[in-house]
Amino acid sequence: MRELLYNAAKHFKRGKALSERGDARGAMVAFEEALKDLHAVKPQRMRDVLLAQVYLSRYVLGQDSDPLQADSDLRLGYSYARTTAEPTVRHLAETLWEERRRRPPLPLPRGWRPPRTPHAAGAERRDQQGGARQERGGQGGTRQAGDKQAGDRQGGDRQGGRGRGGRRGGRTQGERRGGQ
């Protein structure tokens, strides 16, 4: 695990050096390799600091080439930075976040639609069918006060709800007072 963190740090340093030399594509590849290593490590402070730094660096590098991906990187970097106690990373994230908030929102690409989720697709289907519930002949909605249904309890079926004996610890009142 420590080896993955060291490798991720090396990839991050290489990405920073490549971006300073103007090799944006090489830097993005190095940052991607760092992210692969970091996401393979269980959560810990050093991992979160590096994740924040990598995502924030990707944001700065990708603002012009891929603004939608860059905004996603900013959100992730900002989130990881907030979970750390590292003041320099938090300050960088806050500064970049405020900078981004001052700029106008990005126009969505032509023809862009949010990805459909199974829940949203089901809601759309129900709307087309005329509502969430359909009336079926003789079924549903006709339950009356005396009707029984699976899971219904009778008045005498009620149990204590606390396990053995209906009391904490399963002892009776006499046992708690010293009796048997």
C-alpha positions as CSV (number, residue, x, y, z in Angstrom):
1,M,0.0,0.0,0.0
2,R,2.8,2.4,0.9
3,E,4.4,1.5,-2.5
4,L,1.3,2.6,-4.3
5,L,1.4,6.0,-2.5
6,Y,5.0,6.5,-3.4
7,N,4.3,5.6,-7.0
8,A,1.4,8.0,-7.1
9,A,3.6,10.7,-5.7
10,K,6.1,10.0,-8.4
11,H,3.5,10.2,-11.1
12,F,2.1,13.4,-9.6
13,K,5.6,15.0,-9.6
14,R,6.2,13.9,-13.2
15,G,2.9,15.3,-14.2
16,K,3.7,18.7,-12.6
17,A,7.1,18.8,-14.3
18,L,5.5,17.9,-17.7
19,S,2.8,20.6,-17.3
20,E,5.5,23.2,-16.5
21,R,7.3,22.2,-19.7
22,G,4.1,22.6,-21.7
23,D,3.4,18.9,-22.3
24,A,-0.3,18.9,-21.3
25,R,-1.0,15.5,-22.8
26,G,1.9,13.8,-21.0
27,A,1.0,15.5,-17.8
28,M,-2.6,14.3,-18.0
29,V,-1.4,10.7,-18.6
30,A,0.9,11.0,-15.5
31,F,-2.0,12.4,-13.4
32,E,-4.2,9.5,-14.6
33,E,-1.6,7.0,-13.5
34,A,-1.4,8.7,-10.2
35,L,-5.2,8.5,-9.8
36,K,-5.2,4.8,-10.6
37,D,-2.7,4.1,-7.8
38,L,-4.4,6.4,-5.3
39,H,-7.8,4.9,-5.8
40,A,-6.3,1.4,-5.1
41,V,-5.3,2.5,-1.6
42,K,-7.6,2.5,1.3
43,P,-8.6,6.0,2.6
44,Q,-6.1,7.8,4.7
45,R,-4.8,11.3,5.1
46,M,-1.8,11.1,2.7
47,R,-4.0,9.5,0.0
48,D,-6.6,12.3,0.3
49,V,-4.0,15.0,0.2
50,L,-2.5,13.5,-3.0
51,L,-6.0,13.0,-4.6
52,A,-6.8,16.6,-3.9
53,Q,-3.5,17.8,-5.4
54,V,-3.9,15.6,-8.5
55,Y,-7.5,16.6,-9.2
56,L,-6.8,20.3,-8.6
57,S,-3.8,20.1,-11.0
58,R,-5.9,18.4,-13.6
59,Y,-8.5,21.2,-13.2
60,V,-5.8,23.9,-13.8
61,L,-4.4,22.0,-16.8
62,G,-7.7,21.1,-18.4
63,Q,-9.6,24.3,-18.1
64,D,-9.1,25.3,-21.7
65,S,-9.0,21.9,-23.4
66,D,-12.0,20.1,-21.7
67,P,-13.9,22.5,-19.4
68,L,-16.6,20.0,-18.4
69,Q,-14.0,17.5,-17.2
70,A,-12.0,20.2,-15.6
71,D,-15.1,21.3,-13.6
72,S,-15.6,17.7,-12.5
73,D,-11.9,17.5,-11.4
74,L,-12.4,20.8,-9.4
75,R,-15.4,19.4,-7.6
76,L,-13.5,16.2,-6.7
77,G,-10.3,18.0,-5.7
78,Y,-12.2,20.5,-3.6
79,S,-14.0,17.7,-1.9
80,Y,-10.8,15.8,-1.1
81,A,-9.1,18.9,0.0
82,R,-11.9,19.7,2.5
83,T,-11.4,16.2,4.1
84,T,-7.8,16.9,4.8
85,A,-6.2,19.1,7.5
86,E,-3.5,20.2,5.1
87,P,-3.7,24.0,5.0
88,T,-1.9,24.6,1.8
89,V,-4.1,22.1,-0.2
90,R,-7.2,23.5,1.4
91,H,-6.2,27.1,0.6
92,L,-5.5,26.2,-3.0
93,A,-8.8,24.4,-3.3
94,E,-10.7,27.3,-1.8
95,T,-9.0,29.8,-4.1
96,L,-9.7,27.8,-7.2
97,W,-13.3,27.2,-6.1
98,E,-14.0,30.9,-5.6
99,E,-12.3,31.7,-8.9
100,R,-14.5,29.3,-10.7
101,R,-17.7,30.5,-8.9
102,R,-17.0,34.0,-10.2
103,R,-17.0,32.9,-13.8
104,P,-20.2,32.3,-15.7
105,P,-21.4,28.7,-16.0
106,L,-20.3,26.6,-18.9
107,P,-22.7,26.2,-21.8
108,L,-23.6,22.6,-22.3
109,P,-22.5,21.0,-25.5
110,R,-25.1,20.9,-28.3
111,G,-27.4,17.9,-28.0
112,W,-26.2,17.1,-24.4
113,R,-28.7,15.4,-22.2
114,P,-28.1,14.2,-18.6
115,P,-27.5,10.4,-18.4
116,R,-30.7,8.5,-17.8
117,T,-31.0,6.6,-14.6
118,P,-33.1,3.5,-14.2
119,H,-35.3,5.4,-11.7
120,A,-35.9,8.3,-14.1
121,A,-36.6,5.9,-17.0
122,G,-39.3,4.1,-14.8
123,A,-40.9,7.4,-13.9
124,E,-41.1,8.4,-17.5
125,R,-42.7,5.1,-18.4
126,R,-45.3,5.5,-15.7
127,D,-46.1,9.0,-17.0
128,Q,-46.7,7.5,-20.4
129,Q,-49.0,4.9,-19.0
130,G,-51.2,7.4,-17.3
131,G,-49.9,7.6,-13.7
132,A,-48.0,5.5,-11.2
133,R,-50.9,3.3,-10.3
134,Q,-53.2,1.5,-12.7
135,E,-56.7,0.4,-11.9
136,R,-57.0,-3.3,-12.2
137,G,-60.3,-5.0,-12.4
138,G,-61.1,-6.3,-8.8
139,Q,-57.6,-5.8,-7.5
140,G,-55.9,-3.1,-5.5
141,G,-57.5,-0.3,-3.5
142,T,-60.5,-2.3,-2.3
143,R,-59.1,-3.3,1.2
144,Q,-61.5,-2.7,4.0
145,A,-61.1,-2.6,7.8
146,G,-61.7,-6.3,8.5
147,D,-59.6,-7.7,5.6
148,K,-56.4,-9.5,6.5
149,Q,-53.2,-9.2,4.5
150,A,-49.8,-10.9,4.8
151,G,-47.9,-9.3,7.6
152,D,-50.9,-8.0,9.5
153,R,-50.9,-8.9,13.2
154,Q,-53.9,-9.5,15.5
155,G,-54.3,-7.7,18.8
156,G,-52.9,-10.6,20.9
157,D,-49.9,-11.3,18.5
158,R,-47.9,-8.3,19.7
159,Q,-44.5,-9.0,21.1
160,G,-42.4,-6.8,23.3
161,G,-40.1,-5.6,20.6
162,R,-37.0,-5.9,22.8
163,G,-36.2,-9.6,22.3
164,R,-36.4,-12.1,25.1
165,G,-39.0,-11.3,27.7
166,G,-39.6,-7.9,26.3
167,R,-37.2,-6.2,28.7
168,R,-33.6,-5.1,28.3
169,G,-31.1,-7.8,29.0
170,G,-33.8,-10.5,28.9
171,R,-34.2,-10.6,32.7
172,T,-37.5,-10.3,34.4
173,Q,-38.3,-7.7,37.0
174,G,-37.9,-10.3,39.8
175,E,-34.5,-11.3,38.6
176,R,-33.3,-7.7,38.7
177,R,-34.4,-7.3,42.3
178,G,-32.3,-10.2,43.4
179,G,-34.9,-13.0,43.0
180,Q,-34.7,-15.9,40.7
